[in-house]
C-alpha cells in the first residue's frame, strides 16, 4: 500500500475494481449502442420505403382510373362526325 488512508483497503479495492469493470465493459456498451442505432435506422428506412411504395400504388391506381374514365367518356363516333363537319 503506497499511502496509508483512513479508509479500509477492502473498500478502496472494491471501488477500484468497480471502476475497472466500467472501463472494461465500455467498448461492449458502445458497440451495443451502435448496433441498436443501426438497427433502428434500417427499420425506419424499410418502413419509409414500404410507405412510399404503398402511396405510389394509390397514386398509380388513381391515375389509371382517371384515364380509363376519360377514355370511356369520349364518344368517338360523335367526335368524328363533328370533326368532319368542321373540316368541310
N, C-alpha and C positions, 0 to 999 in steps of 0.2 A: 504494500500500500504506500503510495507516494506521499500523500498528505493525510495526517490524522484529522478526522472530522467528528462532529458530534452526532452524525447520523450513522446508524448501524450499517456496516458494509454490505449486509444482505439487501438492504433497501437500495443502496446505490447500484449494486449489481443487477437488481431487478429492473430498475429504471434504465440502466444501460442496455440490458437485453431487450426491453420493450422498444427502445429507440432503434436498436439494430434490426428488430423484426420489421418495424415500419419502413426502414430503409431497404430491407431485403425484399419486401413484397411490393414496393413502389413500381418496379418495372411491370410486374404482372397486372397490377391495378391499372396502370397506364394502357397496357395492351388491351385489357378488357374493355376499358372505356372507348378506345379506338375502334375495336370490333363492334361494340354496341352502336356507336355513332355511324359507322359504315353501314351496318345492317339497317338502321333507321333511314338513312339516306337512300339506300337501294329500294327499300319498301316504299318510300314516298315516290321515287321515280317510277316504279312499277304501277303504283296506284294512279299517278298522273297520266301515264301512258294509256292505261285502261280507260280512264275517264275521257281522254281526248279521242280515243277510238270510238267510244260509245257516242260521243257528241257528233263525230264525223258521220257515223251511220245515220243518226237522226237527221242531220242536215242533208245527206245524200238522199234519204227517203223522201224528205220534203221537196227537194228539187225534182226528183223523179215524178212524184205525184203531181206537182205543178205542171211539169212538161207534158205528162200524159193528159191531164185535164185540158191543157191548151190545145193539144192535138185533137182531142175529141170534140172540142168546142168549134173547131173550124169546119165549115161546110164547104168542102172543096168544089162541089158542083155549082153552087150558087156563086162562089168566088170566081170560078172560071167563066160563067155566063156574064157576070158583071164586068170582068176584065175584057172580054170580047166586045161588049157594048161600048166600053170606054175607048178601046183602041180603034173602032170603026168610025 
